[in-house]
Amino acid sequence: MFQPELETMPRSALADLQLARLRTQLARVYVNVPIYRRKFDEAGFRPEQLETLDDLRRVPFTVKDDLREAYPFDMFAVPLRDIVRVHSSSGTTGQISVVGYTRGDVERWSDLMARTLSCAGATADDVVQVTYGYGLFTGGLGAHYGSERLGAMTIPVSGGNTARQVQVLKDFGVTTLACTPSYALLIAETAASMGIDVRSLPLKIGVFGAEPWSEAMRTQIEEAMGITAIDIYGLSEVMGPGVASECVHKSGLHVFEDHFIIEIIDPVTLEPVPDGEQGEVVFTTLTKEGIPVIRYRTRDISRIVPGECACGRTFRRMQRVTGRTDDMLIIRGVNVYPSQIEQVLMSIDGVAPHYQVVLGKRGSMDTVEVQVEVGPDVAFDEIRGLEALQRKVAGAIASSLAVSVDVKLVEPRTIQRSEGKAKRVVDLRNEGA
Ligand code: DLL
């Protein structure tokens, strides 16, 4: 463990630490960030009223729109001269939000990413290839600083140029790869086309995150690369990667609770749900100086995994994020996340782990078509075999998810590959309208 004294802290000591930090944090934002002061005043809440951790429920939520309205710097809690770095959220929808880090924030983030890598089994002896994008995205620099903090040999390749990624992987004796899971698959596929079997290389650990991926996808990647694939989670608004990470037991992601308070709420009633029940993840940062967030609604769906982990860490675990409230498809009344479709697809022989869900319109009806590549061993010109495979895929989705969707099998390598976050849903409903 990178910080065993913190990672295995007794729960009661952790609660004391959280409460002390939370008090300071709430007082700071109240004084320094007018947006928080206004919200707290409107809710009739004063920071000094917080007596127990449960009182956090009385504090108003922060949502993505608050950060957007504060664009670029209005939610910063320190003068700009104390900010040493900015990043931003991916901004696939609408205005981006900007986040700022003080020197202390960068220090703590480096520790938390070193923790993450160490959770995954990496040590100072490892050679870490950072293939997350460097730039405004938090993935590249986050992993980079963490890897250096761990003392590992850090290779800042950034995303893109997949053939070069493979070359570096092979020539530099890389043992740990940090990238999105979808990009890991593309790297494996590209290596194979270059005649390189990744399984025969020293690579042994993958730290994959930044997008939803299924357990079945994990198995695919682990088999294709001969590695242990670890799920790592975070978001720019809260810090970037390094908010939660699986350990080698792969049974949920330990939330780094000395720095973040996690709550799971019902997104409709906004009330907390009991441990083990699914809901929207809400985070409060306890130590961030640049841009603290208080009860930030992530829109990510997860649940607390009850019980203790065999690794000895006392931090509670969240289940892998299956999707976001805004990615959820409602297909004839049934709620479905793309990652659930992925899980079904990956369990079927003959289809490749490359797919897209295409939303369209037929007349006034919404249509959903799952496009998936057939595996390399399937003869694309053998109509009867293809029809049977298509029926099998549609049948498996219908029986697992209780929805019927159109399935289209496509030829290998026709679904667009991504070098960062994969685009799983293509919405054509407003095209040509
Ligand atoms: O994706 C930070 C990150 C970088 C995490 C590298 C892990 C590795 P954003 O670009 O702000 O930050 O996107 C955050 O991505 O709210 C989730 O919806 C999704 N996400 C991140 N990690 C996971 C994961 C980075 N392990 C948004 N599983 C989050 C599922 C994830 N979704």
Boltz pocket constraint, residues with backbone or C-beta under 6 A from the ligand:
constraints:
  - pocket:
      binder: B
      contacts: [[A, 88], [A, 89], [A, 90], [A, 132], [A, 137], [A, 138], [A, 139], [A, 208], [A, 209], [A, 210], [A, 211], [A, 212], [A, 213], [A, 231], [A, 232], [A, 233], [A, 234], [A, 235], [A, 236], [A, 237], [A, 240], [A, 241], [A, 242], [A, 298], [A, 300], [A, 320], [A, 321], [A, 322], [A, 323], [A, 324]]
      max_distance: 6.0
